[in-house]
Amino acid sequence: MSSSSPIRSDSATLAADHGLARACGLILFATLALALVVPGVLAAGYFSLGLIAIVWLTRQRAWRDGVLSRHERWLVWSLLIFVSVWVLSWAVHGFTDEANRAAGRIARLLPMIPVFLLLRRMQGLDGWMWRGLIAGGLIAGGYALWFVLSGQSGVHHVGQTGFRVEGTTNPIYFGGISLAFALMLVPKVIDDRETTLLRNLALLAIVLAFVANALSGSRGAWLAVPVLIVIYFFTLGVRQTPLWRFGTPLALLGLSLLALTAPMLPMHERLSETWIEIRLIGEGLGSDGAIGLRLKMWSVAWAQFLDNPWLGAGPGAYRDVLHQAAEANDWNPIMLRYRHPHNEYLSALTNAGIPGLLSFVAMLGLAGLRFARHLWTAGRDLRFMAWCGLAATVTLAVMAGSESIFERNTGVIWFALLVATTSALLTAAGRRQSSNRQSSDCPSINKFKQ
C-alpha cells in the first residue's frame, strides 16, 4: 500500500522501521529526555507530533476509521466535553484578556486527539518511550545535582540560603513530573526479558528522578507513591516472584523515606515546615507558609463557587476576588502574586462551575479506568504499558490537589503528552498481543514464518 492511499481501517499500522514511525519515536524520545531541563522542548515535541498527526490523518482520510474501542471513544469524548465546557464558560462570562489567554491554554489539549489517533497505529514506539523516560530520569537527576552542588540560584528558596531546583518552569512541575517518570519506570526494572544493562539504567533513573524531586522541594505529588505501591502489590506484583512482589514496594517506600527525611535534602526542611504549619493551623494561630496560604486561597475559591455554582465565575475572575480578599483581610502581600487557587479541582469549579469539575474528573477518571482495566491481563507488554499510563495519571491527579495544573501551559501539555502517548501505546500493545495469539493458534503460519 502506498503512503498516500486512503486508509479506512485499523489494519493501517506503521511498522517500526517506517520512516514516519522512526521520526515520531525520535521526537518522543527527545521530548521525554530533555523537556524537564531544556526550555521549549516540551511544547516543540508535543506540537510537532500534533502537526505530523493532523497532516497524516488528513492525507490518509483516517480521522474516522470506526475502530476505536468503547474506552477509547470515552476518553476522546471526555476531552472534547471538558474543552467545550471551558469554552462555554468563556463565552458566557465575556472575552476578557485573561479569559482569552485561558481559552488558548485549554485549547492546547486538542492536539492530544490526533496524536493519540496516529501513535496508536505505530509499532515499536514503546521502546522509544521507555528509553526516553530512562534518559529523562537520568538527566533530571543529574541536572538537579549539578544545580545544588555548583551553587546555582533560583527564584524559590528553601531555608535561609538554599534554592529549590526549578527546571524549565518551577519546582512543582520539575519535581512532580520527575516523580511521575520514576513511578512509570517500575515495569522496566522488573522485566526479566530486558538486558541487565537496561534494567540497571532504569533503576538508576528511578533513583535519580527521586533525587530530582527531593532537591526540588516539591511535596505535592508524594501521595501518589503510597497509592501506587498498593496498586502494584495487587496487580503487577501478583505475577512476580516474592522478591520482586515485596521488594519493589519496600524499595519505593525506602526511597521515599530517604528523600523526605534525609537532613541534607531540601525536602527534609520542607517536611518540617509542613508539620509546624499543621500544628499552628490546628491551634488556630494561622500560618503564612505554603499550606496556610493555600487554605486561604481555597476558602476564597470555595466561596466564589458557592456564589456561581452552575457556570462558575469565568476564567480569570478568581484573581480579582483573591486580591480583594487579601487586601480586606490584611493577608500576606505575597497573595497578590497569585491568580489561581493552587488546586485544579477548585479551579474547575471557579472557572466553569459544577460542569467544569465533573468534566475534569471524568477526563481523569476515564483515562485512569482505561489503564487500570488492563493491569490484570496476561500479556506483559499490555500490563506494563497500563501501569505506565496509570502511574502518570495518578501522579497528575495528585498534583492537581495542590496545584492548578491547567493554569499553566506546562501542566496542560504534560497531561496531554503523557496520557495520549501511553494510551496510544496501550492500544498498540493490545494489537501486538492479539496478533501473537492468532499466530500461536495457527501452527502452519508459524512454520511458514520459521
C-alpha positions as CSV (number, residue, x, y, z in Angstrom):
1,M,0.0,0.0,0.0
2,S,1.4,3.4,-0.9
3,S,1.9,6.0,1.7
4,S,-0.7,8.3,0.1
5,S,-3.5,5.8,-0.4
6,P,-6.6,6.3,1.8
7,I,-6.8,4.3,4.9
8,R,-10.1,3.2,6.4
9,S,-9.3,0.6,9.0
10,D,-7.1,-0.2,11.9
11,S,-5.1,-2.6,9.7
12,A,-3.3,0.6,8.5
13,T,-0.4,0.2,11.0
14,L,3.0,1.7,10.5
15,A,5.9,-0.7,11.1
16,A,8.7,0.1,13.5
17,D,11.1,0.7,10.6
18,H,8.7,3.0,8.7
19,G,10.2,6.5,8.3
20,L,7.3,8.2,10.0
21,A,7.3,5.8,12.9
22,R,11.0,6.4,13.4
23,A,10.6,10.2,13.2
24,C,7.8,10.1,15.8
25,G,9.8,7.8,18.0
26,L,12.8,10.1,17.9
27,I,10.6,13.2,18.7
28,L,9.0,11.3,21.6
29,F,12.4,10.2,23.0
30,A,13.9,13.7,22.8
31,T,10.9,15.3,24.4
32,L,10.8,12.9,27.3
33,A,14.6,13.0,27.7
34,L,15.1,16.8,27.6
35,A,11.8,18.6,28.4
36,L,12.4,18.8,32.2
37,V,15.7,20.8,31.7
38,V,15.7,22.4,28.3
39,P,13.2,25.3,27.7
40,G,10.9,24.9,24.7
41,V,11.5,21.2,24.1
42,L,8.1,20.1,25.7
43,A,6.0,22.4,23.5
44,A,8.1,21.8,20.4
45,G,7.9,18.0,20.8
46,Y,4.2,17.9,21.6
47,F,3.1,20.3,18.8
48,S,5.4,18.6,16.3
49,L,3.7,15.3,17.0
50,G,0.3,17.0,16.7
51,L,1.2,18.6,13.4
52,I,2.5,15.4,11.9
53,A,-0.6,13.6,13.1
54,I,-3.0,16.1,11.6
55,V,-1.3,16.1,8.2
56,W,-1.0,12.3,8.1
57,L,-4.6,11.6,9.3
58,T,-5.9,14.2,6.8
59,R,-3.9,12.8,3.8
60,Q,-5.0,9.3,4.6
61,R,-8.6,10.2,5.3
62,A,-8.2,8.3,8.6
63,W,-9.9,10.6,11.1
64,R,-12.9,8.4,11.4
65,D,-12.0,4.8,10.9
66,G,-14.7,3.3,13.1
67,V,-12.4,1.0,15.1
68,L,-11.9,2.9,18.4
69,S,-12.8,0.7,21.4
70,R,-15.5,1.8,23.8
71,H,-13.0,3.1,26.3
72,E,-11.0,4.9,23.6
73,R,-14.1,6.7,22.5
74,W,-15.0,7.6,26.1
75,L,-11.5,9.1,26.5
76,V,-11.8,11.2,23.4
77,W,-15.3,12.4,24.2
78,S,-14.4,13.3,27.8
79,L,-11.6,15.5,26.4
80,L,-13.9,17.2,23.9
81,I,-16.6,17.7,26.6
82,F,-14.1,19.2,29.0
83,V,-12.8,21.7,26.4
84,S,-16.4,22.5,25.4
85,V,-17.5,23.3,29.0
86,W,-14.5,25.6,29.3
87,V,-15.3,27.4,26.0
88,L,-18.9,27.7,27.1
89,S,-17.9,29.4,30.3
90,W,-15.5,31.6,28.4
91,A,-18.3,32.7,26.1
92,V,-20.9,33.2,28.8
93,H,-18.6,35.4,31.0
94,G,-17.1,37.5,28.3
95,F,-13.9,37.7,26.3
96,T,-11.6,39.4,28.7
97,D,-7.8,39.3,28.1
98,E,-7.4,36.8,31.0
99,A,-10.2,34.6,29.6
100,N,-8.7,34.7,26.1
101,R,-5.4,33.5,27.5
102,A,-7.1,30.8,29.5
103,A,-9.1,29.6,26.4
104,G,-5.9,29.4,24.4
105,R,-4.2,27.4,27.1
106,I,-7.0,24.9,27.4
107,A,-7.2,24.5,23.6
108,R,-3.7,23.0,23.8
109,L,-5.4,19.8,24.9
110,L,-6.9,19.3,21.5
111,P,-3.8,18.1,19.7
112,M,-3.9,15.2,22.1
113,I,-6.6,13.6,19.9
114,P,-4.7,13.4,16.6
115,V,-1.5,12.4,18.5
116,F,-3.4,9.6,20.1
117,L,-5.1,8.5,16.8
118,L,-1.7,8.4,15.0
119,L,0.5,6.9,17.6
120,R,-1.9,4.0,18.3
121,R,-1.2,2.8,14.7
122,M,2.6,2.7,15.1
123,Q,4.6,-0.3,16.1
124,G,7.9,-0.1,18.0
125,L,7.2,3.2,19.7
126,D,7.2,1.7,23.2
127,G,11.0,1.2,23.0
128,W,11.4,4.9,22.3
129,M,9.1,5.8,25.1
130,W,10.8,3.6,27.7
131,R,14.2,4.8,26.8
132,G,13.0,8.4,26.8
133,L,11.7,8.0,30.3
134,I,15.0,6.5,31.4
135,A,17.0,9.3,29.8
136,G,14.6,11.8,31.3
137,G,15.1,10.5,34.8
138,L,18.9,10.3,34.5
139,I,19.1,13.8,33.1
140,A,16.7,15.4,35.6
141,G,18.6,13.9,38.5
142,G,22.0,14.8,37.1
143,Y,20.8,18.4,36.4
144,A,19.4,18.7,40.0
145,L,22.7,17.5,41.5
146,W,24.6,20.0,39.3
147,F,22.3,22.8,40.3
148,V,22.8,22.2,44.0
149,L,26.5,21.2,44.0
150,S,27.5,24.1,41.8
151,G,25.7,26.6,44.0
152,Q,23.2,27.8,41.4
153,S,20.5,30.3,42.5
154,G,16.8,30.4,41.6
155,V,13.6,32.1,42.5
156,H,12.3,29.7,45.1
157,H,14.1,29.4,48.4
158,V,14.3,26.7,51.0
159,G,15.7,27.6,54.4
160,Q,17.9,30.7,54.6
161,T,20.4,30.2,51.9
162,G,19.3,27.2,49.7
163,F,17.3,27.2,46.5
164,R,14.9,24.7,45.1
165,V,15.7,23.2,41.7
166,E,13.2,24.6,39.2
167,G,13.9,23.0,35.9
168,T,12.2,24.8,32.9
169,T,9.2,26.1,34.8
170,N,9.1,25.9,38.6
171,P,9.9,23.3,41.3
172,I,6.3,22.0,41.4
173,Y,6.4,20.7,37.8
174,F,10.1,19.7,37.8
175,G,9.7,17.7,41.0
176,G,6.2,16.3,40.2
177,I,7.0,15.1,36.6
178,S,10.3,13.7,37.8
179,L,8.5,11.6,40.3
180,A,6.0,10.6,37.6
181,F,8.9,9.3,35.5
182,A,10.2,7.3,38.4
183,L,6.9,5.6,39.0
184,M,6.2,5.0,35.3
185,L,9.6,3.2,35.0
186,V,8.9,0.5,37.6
187,P,7.9,-2.2,35.0
188,K,11.3,-1.9,33.2
189,V,13.1,-2.8,36.4
190,I,11.1,-6.0,36.9
191,D,11.0,-7.0,33.2
192,D,13.3,-10.0,33.1
193,R,13.1,-10.0,29.2
194,E,15.3,-6.9,29.1
195,T,19.0,-6.8,29.3
196,T,20.8,-6.4,32.6
197,L,22.2,-3.0,31.4
198,L,18.8,-1.6,30.6
199,R,17.2,-2.7,33.8
200,N,20.1,-1.2,35.8
201,L,19.8,2.0,33.9
202,A,16.0,2.1,34.6
203,L,16.8,1.5,38.3
204,L,19.4,4.3,38.3
205,A,16.9,6.6,36.5
206,I,14.3,5.9,39.2
207,V,16.8,6.8,42.0
208,L,17.9,10.0,40.2
209,A,14.3,11.0,39.5
210,F,13.6,10.7,43.2
211,V,16.7,12.8,43.9
212,A,15.4,15.4,41.4
213,N,12.1,15.6,43.2
214,A,13.8,15.8,46.6
215,L,16.0,18.6,45.5
216,S,13.0,20.5,44.0
217,G,11.4,20.5,47.5
218,S,8.1,19.8,45.8
219,R,5.7,17.9,48.1
220,G,2.5,17.9,46.0
221,A,3.0,14.6,44.2
222,W,4.2,12.4,47.0
223,L,0.8,11.0,47.9
224,A,0.9,9.2,44.6
225,V,3.6,6.9,45.9
226,P,1.6,5.0,48.6
227,V,-1.4,4.8,46.3
228,L,0.7,3.2,43.5
229,I,2.5,0.9,46.0
230,V,-0.8,-0.6,47.0
231,I,-1.9,-0.9,43.4
232,Y,1.4,-2.6,42.4
233,F,1.1,-5.1,45.2
234,F,-2.3,-6.3,44.0
235,T,-1.7,-6.1,40.2
236,L,1.8,-6.2,38.7
237,G,3.3,-7.7,41.8
238,V,0.9,-10.7,41.8
239,R,2.8,-12.3,38.8
240,Q,6.3,-11.5,40.2
241,T,8.4,-13.7,42.5
242,P,8.2,-12.9,46.2
243,L,11.5,-10.9,45.9
244,W,10.0,-8.5,43.4
245,R,6.5,-8.5,44.7
246,F,7.6,-7.4,48.2
247,G,10.9,-5.9,47.4
248,T,9.7,-3.3,44.8
249,P,7.1,-1.7,47.2
250,L,9.7,-1.7,50.0
251,A,12.3,-0.1,47.7
252,L,9.9,2.6,46.7
253,L,9.0,3.2,50.3
254,G,12.6,3.3,51.3
255,L,13.5,5.8,48.6
256,S,10.5,8.0,49.6
257,L,11.5,8.0,53.3
258,L,15.1,8.8,52.4
259,A,14.1,11.7,50.1
260,L,11.7,13.1,52.7
261,T,13.8,12.7,55.8
262,A,17.5,13.0,54.8
263,P,18.8,16.1,56.6
264,M,21.0,17.2,53.6
265,L,18.0,17.3,51.2
266,P,15.6,20.3,50.9
267,M,12.6,18.0,51.3
268,H,13.6,17.4,55.0
269,E,13.2,21.1,55.8
270,R,10.0,21.3,53.7
271,L,8.6,18.4,55.6
272,S,9.5,20.0,58.9
273,E,7.8,23.2,57.8
274,T,4.7,21.2,56.9
275,W,4.4,19.7,60.5
276,I,4.9,23.2,62.0
277,E,2.2,24.7,59.8
278,I,-0.2,21.9,60.6
279,R,0.3,22.4,64.3
280,L,-0.1,26.2,64.1
281,I,-3.3,25.8,62.0
282,G,-4.6,23.2,64.4
283,E,-4.1,25.6,67.3
284,G,-6.0,28.3,65.4
285,L,-2.9,30.6,65.1
286,G,-2.8,30.6,61.3
287,S,0.2,30.4,59.0
288,D,1.7,32.2,56.0
289,G,3.6,29.1,54.8
290,A,2.7,27.2,51.7
291,I,-0.1,25.3,53.4
292,G,-1.6,28.3,55.2
293,L,-1.6,30.3,52.0
294,R,-3.3,27.5,50.1
295,L,-6.0,27.2,52.7
296,K,-6.8,30.9,52.3
297,M,-6.8,30.6,48.6
298,W,-9.0,27.5,48.7
299,S,-11.5,29.3,51.1
300,V,-11.8,32.2,48.6
301,A,-12.3,29.7,45.7
302,W,-15.0,27.8,47.6
303,A,-16.9,31.0,48.4
304,Q,-16.7,32.1,44.8
305,F,-18.0,28.7,43.7
306,L,-21.0,29.0,46.1
307,D,-21.9,32.3,44.5
308,N,-21.6,30.9,41.0
309,P,-22.2,27.1,41.2
310,W,-23.5,26.3,37.8
311,L,-21.2,28.0,35.3
312,G,-18.6,29.4,37.7
313,A,-17.4,32.9,37.7
314,G,-15.4,32.5,34.4
315,P,-11.7,32.2,33.6
316,G,-9.7,34.9,35.2
317,A,-12.3,36.0,37.7
318,Y,-10.7,34.3,40.7
319,R,-7.7,36.5,40.6
320,D,-9.7,39.7,41.3
321,V,-11.7,38.1,44.1
322,L,-8.5,36.8,45.7
323,H,-6.8,40.2,45.6
324,Q,-9.8,41.9,47.1
325,A,-9.9,39.3,50.0
326,A,-6.2,39.6,50.6
327,E,-6.4,43.4,50.9
328,A,-9.6,43.3,53.0
329,N,-8.2,40.8,55.5
330,D,-4.7,42.2,55.5
331,W,-3.2,38.9,54.3
332,N,0.4,38.4,53.3
333,P,1.1,40.6,50.3
334,I,2.5,37.6,48.5
335,M,-1.1,36.6,47.8
336,L,-1.3,39.4,45.3
337,R,1.1,37.4,43.1
338,Y,-1.4,34.6,42.6
339,R,-4.1,34.2,40.0
340,H,-5.4,30.7,40.7
341,P,-6.2,28.7,43.9
342,H,-3.4,26.1,43.5
343,N,-5.9,23.3,43.2
344,E,-7.2,22.2,39.8
345,Y,-10.4,20.8,41.2
346,L,-11.2,24.2,42.7
347,S,-10.0,26.0,39.6
348,A,-12.5,23.9,37.6
349,L,-15.3,25.0,40.0
350,T,-14.4,28.7,39.9
351,N,-13.9,28.8,36.1
352,A,-16.8,26.6,34.9
353,G,-18.8,25.6,38.0
354,I,-20.1,22.1,38.6
355,P,-19.9,21.1,34.9
356,G,-16.3,22.1,34.9
357,L,-15.4,19.9,37.9
358,L,-17.4,16.9,36.6
359,S,-15.9,17.1,33.1
360,F,-12.4,17.4,34.6
361,V,-12.9,14.5,37.0
362,A,-14.5,12.4,34.2
363,M,-11.5,13.0,31.9
364,L,-9.1,11.9,34.7
365,G,-11.2,9.0,35.7
366,L,-11.8,7.6,32.3
367,A,-8.1,7.8,31.5
368,G,-7.3,6.0,34.7
369,L,-10.0,3.4,34.1
370,R,-8.7,2.7,30.6
371,F,-5.3,1.9,32.1
372,A,-6.5,0.1,35.3
373,R,-8.6,-2.5,33.5
374,H,-5.5,-3.9,31.7
375,L,-3.4,-4.4,34.8
376,W,-4.6,-8.0,35.2
377,T,-4.2,-9.1,31.6
378,A,-1.9,-11.9,30.6
379,G,0.3,-10.0,28.2
380,R,3.3,-8.3,29.9
381,D,3.6,-5.6,27.4
382,L,0.0,-4.6,27.9
383,R,0.2,-4.8,31.7
384,F,3.4,-2.8,31.8
385,M,2.1,0.0,29.5
386,A,-1.2,0.1,31.5
387,W,0.9,0.6,34.7
388,C,2.9,3.3,32.9
389,G,-0.2,5.2,31.9
390,L,-1.9,4.8,35.3
391,A,1.2,6.0,37.2
392,A,1.3,9.1,35.1
393,T,-2.5,9.7,35.5
394,V,-2.4,9.1,39.3
395,T,0.6,11.4,39.8
396,L,-1.0,14.2,37.8
397,A,-4.3,13.7,39.7
398,V,-2.5,14.0,43.0
399,M,-0.5,17.1,41.8
400,A,-3.9,18.7,40.9
401,G,-4.8,18.7,44.5
402,S,-2.1,21.3,45.4
403,E,-1.5,23.0,42.0
404,S,-3.8,24.2,39.3
405,I,-2.1,22.2,36.6
406,F,-4.2,23.6,33.8
407,E,-3.4,27.2,34.7
408,R,0.0,26.8,33.1
409,N,0.8,25.7,29.5
410,T,3.4,23.3,31.0
411,G,0.7,21.4,33.0
412,V,-1.7,21.2,30.1
413,I,1.0,19.8,27.7
414,W,2.5,17.3,30.2
415,F,-1.0,15.9,30.8
416,A,-1.8,15.7,27.1
417,L,1.5,14.2,26.1
418,L,1.7,11.5,28.8
419,V,-1.9,10.4,28.7
420,A,-2.1,10.5,24.8
421,T,1.2,8.6,24.4
422,T,0.6,5.9,27.0
423,S,-3.0,5.4,25.9
424,A,-1.9,5.1,22.2
425,L,0.9,2.6,23.1
426,L,-1.6,0.6,25.2
427,T,-3.6,0.1,22.1
428,A,-0.5,-0.9,20.1
429,A,0.5,-3.4,22.8
430,G,-3.0,-4.9,22.7
431,R,-2.9,-5.2,19.0
432,R,0.5,-6.9,19.2
433,Q,-0.7,-9.3,21.8
434,S,-3.8,-10.2,19.7
435,S,-1.6,-10.8,16.7
436,N,0.7,-13.0,18.6
437,R,-2.2,-15.0,20.0
438,Q,-3.6,-15.5,16.5
439,S,-0.2,-16.6,15.2
440,S,0.1,-19.2,18.0
441,D,-3.3,-20.6,17.1
442,C,-2.1,-21.2,13.5
443,P,0.8,-23.7,13.5
444,S,1.1,-23.7,9.8
445,I,1.6,-20.0,9.8
446,N,4.3,-20.3,12.5
447,K,6.0,-23.0,10.5
448,F,5.9,-20.8,7.4
449,K,7.4,-17.9,9.4
450,Q,10.2,-20.0,10.6
